[in-house]
Each structure stands twice: as C-alpha cells, then as structure tokens.
Amino acid sequence: MAQSTSPSKYRPDHHDWDSSDYVAHWAAGQDPKEALRQKPFAVLADTIPHQQNAAIKILDIGAGYGALTQFLLQRFPNAEAVCQDGSSEMAQLGSERMKHLAGRFNYAICDFSRPKWVKDIPGNYAAAVSSIAIHNVRDPKIMQRVYGELFPLVKPGGCFLNFDRPRPPWEDQLKWLSEAGFHDTQIFWRGENRAVYGGFRST
C-alpha cells in the first residue's frame, strides 16, 4: 500500500494505512473476496517464467497483509519474497498472518508513490508482482514513474505482473510498461473490473 501522507495535489492514497483500527477493518472487508482472487492469482503464478521448484526471489509491491505473497510462496515452495508496503500496521498484520511462512519473507517499509522508493528495496527479482495496490496512487504520472522505477529491480528473464483495476485504462498501463522497458506486455486474464497484466524483461 502507498502511504497516506503525500505532498501531491492528487492525494495519491485515500486510505488511512497508519491506523491499526482502519487496517484491521479494511482487511476484514477484504477477506471474503480472497476466494474470488484464486483464479487470477493462479493465472499470475502460471505466467511467472520459472518452474515451481525454482528458488526464485519475488517482490510484492504494495503487499498489504500478504495475500498474493502467501499464494505464491505456496505455489513456489523454494521461493522467498520481499513484501514492499508503506504501512507498518499492514506489515505487522501480514507478518502475523504469514507466520507459518516465517523465514521465507520479510517486509520493506517504503512508499512507492514517492520518488526513489526503490532505494529501500534490496536485491533484484525473478518476478515483481502486485495486487490491488498501484491504482491507489490515482495520479497517472506517478503510476508511470512507478513502472519505470521498478523495471531495474527485475532480473533479465524476469517479469512484472499486476492484478489490478483499470484505473487508468489497462491499455495505458501496458503502454507505460513497454516504455519502461518490458516486452510482450499484455493482459493475461480479464474479469469484469479486474485484470492480470504485465510484461517481461529480456534476457
């Protein structure tokens, strides 16, 4: 999640991620939706260009309480993940919910809506992923910058895959991903108002 305290006139995030009560209430509202996300999560996992037994490193951008991270670490049993999030409260909740995966993930607390957020992200990754997070910044210019900044974090032969809303339209976001350096950008799964889309970094 992006933090709620940004100087942008667009106010990139309308959520109060610094409040433990708000985070708990928000997460409780998301829990019933997780069953509906299993299919797009499976498509996202199947699109990662690695065998399931590969010891890959995954970056989950705006990871929140770790729903996508948990799915991917179960699908890739030798993988490890860095969960980026702007909320310490959300990281605390995610660490509790994923305690059975302790040792295979850690949180990096930084705000992807702010320039140079990647300086706080260690290493590079076989897959960068995100789920229902990046649209929260609202400002198209910030989203475009985020895509450009995350490209160097992806290893050659890796990918970036996003499960999110069409805000801005998916076609615009695919164009920004191409401009950032990703190739074969496309929509891999589409629902009524969600899609899995992304691209790959050349080897």
Residue, then its C-alpha position, 0 to 999 in steps of 0.5 A: m500500500a502507498q502511504s497516506t501522507s503525500p505532498s501531491k495535489y492528487r492525494p495519491d492514497h485515500h486510505d488511512w494505512d497508519s491506523s491499526d483500527y482502519v487496517a484491521h477493518w479494511a482487511a476484514g472487508q477484504d477477506p471474503k473476496e480472497a476466494l474470488r482472487q484464486k483464479p487470477f492469482a493462479v493465472l499470475a503464478d502460471t505466467i511467472p517464467h520459472q518452474q515451481n521448484a525454482a528458488i526464485k526471489i519475488l517482490d510484492i509491491g504494495a503487499g498489504y497483509g500478504a495475500l498474493t505473497q502467501f499464494l505464491l510462496q505456496r505455489f513456489p515452495n523454494a521461493e522467498a519474497v520481499c513484501q514492499d508496503g508503506s504501512s507498518e500496521m499492514a506489515q505487522l498484520g501480514s507478518e502475523r498472518m504469514k507466520h507459518l511462512a516465517g523465514r521465507f519473507n520479510y517486509a520493506i517499509c517504503d512508499f512507492s508513490r514517492p520518488k526513489w522508493v526503490k532505494d529501500i528495496p534490496g536485491n533484484y527479482a525473478a518476478a515483481v508482482s502486485s495486487i490491488a495496490i498501484h491504482n491507489v496512487r490515482d495520479p497517472k504520472i506517478m503510476q508511470r514513474v512507478y513502472g519505470e522505477l521498478f523495471p531495474l529491480v527485475k532480473p533479465g528473464g524476469c517479469f512484472l505482473n499486476f492484478d489490478r483495476p483499470r484505473p487508468p485504462w489497462e491499455d495505458q498501463l501496458k503502454w507505460l510498461s513497454e516504455a519502461g522497458f518490458h516486452d510482450t506486455q499484455i493482459f493475461w486474464r480479464g474479469e469484469n473490473r479486474a485484470v492480470y497484466g504485465g510484461f517481461r524483461s529480456t534476457 
